[in-house]
Amino acid sequence: MGKTLILYYSLTGNTRAGCEALQQELSADILEIRDLKNRTGGWGFFRAAIGSLFGVHTKIEPKNPDMSGYANLIIGSPIWTGKLSIAIRTFIDENRFDGKKVIIYTTTNAYEKEKYKEKSRNLVREAGGEVVGYYQVLAREEIDGEKVERSKQQIVEDTMSFMPEIKKAFALQ
Ligand SMILES: Cc1cc2nc3c(=O)[nH]c(=O)nc-3n(C[C@H](O)[C@H](O)[C@H](O)COP(=O)(O)O)c2cc1C
């Protein structure tokens, strides 16, 4: 039975809430990947969106975390302009995941099309990882024609519904 490490980036807390719930349920270790660029406020969001569109990299911390003791990884990220966030794409591009099972976990305003998910899976595969799952949780929903942010509690509940599949994919049960 392999150990699990959760690596995540979160700007506004949704992905963090889901990943912390996963950590508790899986008794996993968890590591936040921080983007050293300030992405807060309207200007920060705007730069994040433009940078993401153009596929830029950023400076992250930690850059090359020690993942040697882990057979299973969960990589958590918000979706930005249809892609994994800049910090997580940088993290995947600058590390290797050979011999590891990887689950991609994202929070997003709208479910992604399969072709976008496949691009993200391929990033991990190119870095040597075996992708054994891809899970998305909605951070926003439409109620009576209005777009409403979902609560962290709802995000956590949706995340927990994946638990049996995640445990199976990691052969934890
Ligand atoms: C710069 C930026 C770009 C985004 N682009 C998308 C997008 O293309 N599609 C989508 O469904 N949500 C998009 N979102 C919404 C986030 O994916 C969603 O709010 C997510 O839950 C945020 O996670 P976090 O709280 O962990 O940062 C975007 C958010 C930001 C800040």
The ligand as an SDF file (V2000), in Angstrom:
LIG
                    3D

 31 33  0  0  0  0  0  0  0  0999 V2000
   -7.6940   33.7310  -13.9370 C   0  0  0  0  0  0  0  0  0  0  0  0
   -8.8480   32.7880  -13.8100 C   0  0  0  0  0  0  0  0  0  0  0  0
   -9.2940   32.0840  -14.9300 C   0  0  0  0  0  0  0  0  0  0  0  0
  -10.3570   31.1840  -14.8270 C   0  0  0  0  0  0  0  0  0  0  0  0
  -10.7570   30.4790  -15.9360 N   0  0  0  0  0  0  0  0  0  0  0  0
  -11.7770   29.5740  -15.8300 C   0  0  0  0  0  0  0  0  0  0  0  0
  -12.1630   28.8080  -16.9630 C   0  0  0  0  0  0  0  0  0  0  0  0
  -11.6140   28.8960  -18.0630 O   0  0  0  0  0  0  0  0  0  0  0  0
  -13.2040   27.9340  -16.8150 N   0  0  0  0  0  0  0  0  0  0  0  0
  -13.8430   27.7630  -15.6200 C   0  0  0  0  0  0  0  0  0  0  0  0
  -14.7600   26.9530  -15.5460 O   0  0  0  0  0  0  0  0  0  0  0  0
  -13.4790   28.4780  -14.5130 N   0  0  0  0  0  0  0  0  0  0  0  0
  -12.4530   29.3640  -14.5850 C   0  0  0  0  0  0  0  0  0  0  0  0
  -12.0650   30.0810  -13.4730 N   0  0  0  0  0  0  0  0  0  0  0  0
  -12.7300   29.8240  -12.1820 C   0  0  0  0  0  0  0  0  0  0  0  0
  -11.9200   28.9050  -11.2720 C   0  0  0  0  0  0  0  0  0  0  0  0
  -11.5360   27.7150  -11.9380 O   0  0  0  0  0  0  0  0  0  0  0  0
  -12.7260   28.4890  -10.0320 C   0  0  0  0  0  0  0  0  0  0  0  0
  -13.2090   29.6330   -9.3710 O   0  0  0  0  0  0  0  0  0  0  0  0
  -11.8710   27.6680   -9.0690 C   0  0  0  0  0  0  0  0  0  0  0  0
  -12.7190   26.9700   -8.1680 O   0  0  0  0  0  0  0  0  0  0  0  0
  -10.8970   28.5090   -8.2780 C   0  0  0  0  0  0  0  0  0  0  0  0
  -10.1350   27.6610   -7.4440 O   0  0  0  0  0  0  0  0  0  0  0  0
   -9.3150   28.2350   -6.1930 P   0  0  0  0  0  0  0  0  0  0  0  0
  -10.3320   28.8530   -5.2610 O   0  0  0  0  0  0  0  0  0  0  0  0
   -8.6850   27.0260   -5.5870 O   0  0  0  0  0  0  0  0  0  0  0  0
   -8.3340   29.2250   -6.6940 O   0  0  0  0  0  0  0  0  0  0  0  0
  -11.0090   30.9820  -13.5630 C   0  0  0  0  0  0  0  0  0  0  0  0
  -10.5620   31.7030  -12.4400 C   0  0  0  0  0  0  0  0  0  0  0  0
   -9.4960   32.5980  -12.5630 C   0  0  0  0  0  0  0  0  0  0  0  0
   -9.0180   33.3520  -11.3420 C   0  0  0  0  0  0  0  0  0  0  0  0
  1  2  1  0
  2  3  1  0
  2 30  2  0
  3  4  2  0
  4  5  1  0
  4 28  1  0
  5  6  2  0
  6  7  1  0
  6 13  1  0
  7  8  2  0
  7  9  1  0
  9 10  1  0
 10 11  2  0
 10 12  1  0
 12 13  2  0
 13 14  1  0
 14 15  1  0
 14 28  1  0
 15 16  1  0
 16 17  1  0
 16 18  1  0
 18 19  1  0
 18 20  1  0
 20 21  1  0
 20 22  1  0
 22 23  1  0
 23 24  1  0
 24 25  2  0
 24 26  1  0
 24 27  1  0
 28 29  2  0
 29 30  1  0
 30 31  1  0
M  END
$$$$
